[in-house]
Amino acid sequence: MNSLEGKIILVTRAKHQAGKLSSELKALGAEVLEIPAIEIVPPDSYTPLDEALENLHRYQWLIVTSANTVSVLRERAQSIEAFEHLRIAAIGNATAQALSDAGIHIALMPKEYVAESLLAELGSQLRNQKILIARSAIARDIIPETLRQHGAEVDAIDAYQTIIPKDSVEKIQNLFRQKGHQPDAVTFTSSSSVTNFIALLKEAKQERPAALKAISIGPTTSQTLRGHNWEPTVEATEHNIPGLVQAVVCALCAVP
């Protein structure tokens, strides 16, 4: 018997990103329900990002927060060579892989995208350094603010934003209003997926089922869950898709 046989898992990743997570959960016997909480769309304006990319010579560091950001940088930058002088910090394995696939060299990959981890890795290198952070429009400001407090000059610029997919509201309504066949757990791969899922429930006029387990990919996502008074049942030890799958197994008391 597969370790997740008979379990129902709700996957909230963007539609174009859900495949790997869903397939790994299905391989363990789970029934997977894909209801995206986020859709990736352009920021309100590309002007700030384009201006930063045209003036990359002013920066010593570039912090890239997601694979989505890498895609935007590849599209908007004049050339990959424009990044060669920068020291680049990749947040997460997926981001690092996307940068590598793009031919962009990585100088640093912090263990976690939290202020403490970045400070521990960067240390005294921060003072008087000009840092560009390319990120989602709804990303929290604690990271750039912390870096500024330690002597860095930071520009945090939106590369994309996330919205709630229109058809997901009806899907959530149909899912939680039916009797039985409810998900055992829901997976979250980012803070934006948490924030948008909570908003999705509100828009669908649905209460969060008390028994629904939240599985978090990492500490920042867990912090966002706690901000919504939802304690994650398990946080992935490795902050990637295989780690998240193992966290689901752990949360549902199954043996891998």
C-alpha positions in Angstrom: 0.0 0.0 0.0 1.3 3.4 -0.9 2.0 5.8 1.9 -0.7 8.3 1.0 -3.3 5.8 -0.2 -6.8 7.1 0.5 -5.6 10.7 1.3 -6.8 13.8 -0.5 -4.3 16.6 -0.9 -5.2 20.1 -2.0 -2.5 21.8 -4.1 -2.6 25.6 -4.3 0.4 26.3 -6.6 -0.1 28.3 -9.8 -1.4 26.1 -12.6 1.8 26.1 -14.6 3.8 25.1 -11.6 1.7 22.4 -9.9 2.7 19.4 -12.1 5.8 18.2 -10.2 4.2 18.4 -6.8 1.0 16.8 -7.9 2.7 13.9 -9.7 4.9 13.1 -6.7 1.9 13.0 -4.4 0.0 10.9 -6.9 2.9 8.5 -7.1 2.5 7.9 -3.3 -1.2 7.0 -3.8 -2.8 10.4 -2.9 -5.8 11.9 -4.7 -4.7 15.4 -5.7 -7.1 18.3 -6.1 -5.5 21.3 -7.9 -7.1 24.6 -7.1 -4.6 27.4 -7.7 -4.6 30.1 -5.2 -2.2 32.2 -7.3 -1.9 33.3 -10.9 1.4 35.0 -12.0 0.8 38.3 -13.8 2.9 41.3 -14.7 3.4 44.0 -12.0 1.4 47.2 -12.3 4.4 48.7 -14.2 7.7 47.2 -15.5 9.3 50.7 -15.4 11.1 50.4 -12.0 12.5 46.9 -13.0 13.5 48.0 -16.5 15.3 51.1 -15.1 17.1 48.8 -12.6 18.1 46.4 -15.3 19.4 49.2 -17.5 21.6 50.3 -14.6 22.9 47.0 -13.2 26.4 48.4 -13.1 25.3 50.4 -10.0 24.7 47.2 -8.0 27.1 44.7 -6.3 24.5 42.1 -5.3 21.3 40.7 -6.8 18.9 38.7 -4.7 16.5 36.6 -6.7 13.6 35.2 -4.7 11.9 32.7 -7.1 12.0 30.9 -10.4 9.2 33.2 -11.5 11.5 36.1 -11.0 14.2 34.4 -13.1 11.8 34.1 -16.0 11.0 37.8 -15.8 14.7 38.8 -15.6 15.5 36.7 -18.7 12.6 38.4 -20.6 13.4 42.0 -19.5 17.2 42.1 -19.4 19.1 43.1 -22.4 21.4 40.1 -22.2 22.6 37.4 -19.7 26.0 39.1 -19.8 24.6 42.1 -18.0 24.5 40.0 -14.8 28.1 38.8 -15.0 29.6 41.4 -12.6 27.0 40.8 -9.9 27.2 38.5 -7.0 23.9 36.7 -7.1 22.0 35.1 -4.1 19.4 32.6 -5.1 16.6 31.9 -2.6 15.7 28.2 -2.8 16.6 25.3 -4.9 14.1 26.0 -7.7 15.4 29.5 -8.0 19.0 28.3 -8.1 18.1 25.7 -10.8 16.3 28.4 -12.9 19.3 30.7 -12.7 21.7 27.8 -13.6 19.5 26.9 -16.6 19.7 30.5 -17.7 23.5 30.5 -17.5 23.6 32.9 -14.6 26.3 32.2 -12.0 25.2 31.9 -8.4 27.5 33.2 -5.6 25.3 32.4 -2.7 22.3 30.3 -1.7 21.1 31.0 1.8 19.6 28.1 3.7 16.4 30.1 4.2 14.9 33.3 3.0 14.8 34.9 6.4 16.7 37.9 7.6 18.8 35.8 10.0 20.0 33.4 7.2 20.9 36.2 4.8 22.8 38.1 7.5 24.6 35.0 8.6 25.7 34.3 5.0 26.5 37.9 4.0 27.9 39.2 7.3 30.3 42.1 6.9 29.8 42.1 3.1 26.6 44.1 3.5 28.1 47.5 4.5 28.0 50.0 1.7 26.9 47.4 -0.8 24.1 48.3 -3.2 21.7 45.4 -3.5 18.9 44.8 -5.9 16.1 42.5 -4.8 13.7 41.3 -7.5 10.6 39.7 -6.1 6.8 39.4 -6.0 4.8 42.5 -5.5 3.3 41.3 -2.2 6.6 40.2 -0.6 7.1 41.3 2.9 9.5 44.2 3.6 11.4 42.7 6.6 14.3 41.4 4.5 15.2 44.7 2.7 14.7 46.6 5.9 16.9 44.3 7.9 19.7 44.5 5.2 19.4 48.3 5.3 19.8 48.3 9.1 23.1 46.5 8.6 24.6 49.1 6.2 23.3 48.0 2.8 21.6 50.2 0.2 18.7 48.2 -1.0 16.3 48.5 -4.0 13.4 46.0 -3.7 11.6 46.0 -7.0 8.5 44.1 -8.2 9.2 41.6 -11.0 5.6 40.2 -11.0 2.5 40.0 -8.9 0.1 37.2 -7.9 -3.7 37.4 -8.2 -6.5 35.0 -7.3 -7.6 33.0 -10.3 -11.2 33.8 -11.1 -12.4 30.2 -11.5 -10.8 29.1 -8.2 -13.5 30.8 -6.2 -16.2 28.5 -7.7 -14.0 25.5 -7.3 -13.4 26.2 -3.6 -17.2 26.7 -3.1 -18.0 23.4 -4.7 -15.3 21.6 -2.8 -16.1 22.7 0.8 -19.9 22.8 0.4 -20.2 19.2 -0.6 -20.6 16.5 2.0 -17.6 14.2 2.5 -14.7 13.9 0.1 -12.9 16.7 1.9 -9.1 17.2 1.6 -7.0 16.0 4.4 -4.2 18.6 3.9 -3.4 21.6 1.8 0.2 22.4 0.6 1.7 25.9 0.5 4.8 26.7 -1.4 5.0 30.4 -0.7 3.7 33.2 1.4 1.6 34.5 -1.5 -0.1 31.1 -1.8 -1.1 31.3 1.8 -2.3 34.9 1.6 -4.3 34.3 -1.6 -5.8 31.0 -0.3 -7.1 32.9 2.8 -8.5 35.6 0.5 -9.9 32.9 -1.8 -11.9 31.3 1.2 -13.2 34.8 2.1 -14.3 35.5 -1.4 -16.0 32.1 -1.7 -17.7 32.8 1.7 -16.2 29.6 3.1 -14.8 28.9 6.6 -11.5 27.1 6.8 -12.3 23.5 7.9 -10.9 23.0 11.3 -9.5 19.6 10.4 -7.6 20.8 7.3 -3.9 20.4 7.8 -1.6 23.1 6.5 1.8 21.8 5.1 4.4 24.5 4.7 7.5 24.5 2.4 9.6 26.7 4.7 9.9 29.2 7.6 8.6 32.3 5.7 5.5 30.4 4.5 5.0 29.1 8.0 5.3 32.6 9.5 2.6 33.8 7.1 0.3 30.9 8.1 0.8 31.8 11.8 -0.1 35.4 10.9 -3.5 34.1 9.8 -3.8 32.1 13.0 -3.2 28.8 11.2 -0.4 26.7 12.7 1.3 24.5 10.1 1.0 20.9 10.9 4.5 20.2 9.4 7.1 22.4 7.9 9.3 20.8 5.2 12.9 20.1 6.4 14.2 20.6 2.9 12.6 23.6 1.4 11.8 22.2 -2.0 9.1 19.9 -3.6 10.6 16.6 -2.5 10.8 18.0 1.0 7.2 19.2 0.9 6.1 15.8 -0.2 7.8 14.2 2.7 6.2 16.8 5.0 2.8 15.7 3.7 3.6 12.1 4.5 4.8 13.1 8.0 1.7 15.2 8.6 -0.7 12.4 7.6 1.1 9.9 9.9 2.0 7.7 7.0 5.2 5.7 6.5 7.0 6.6 3.3 
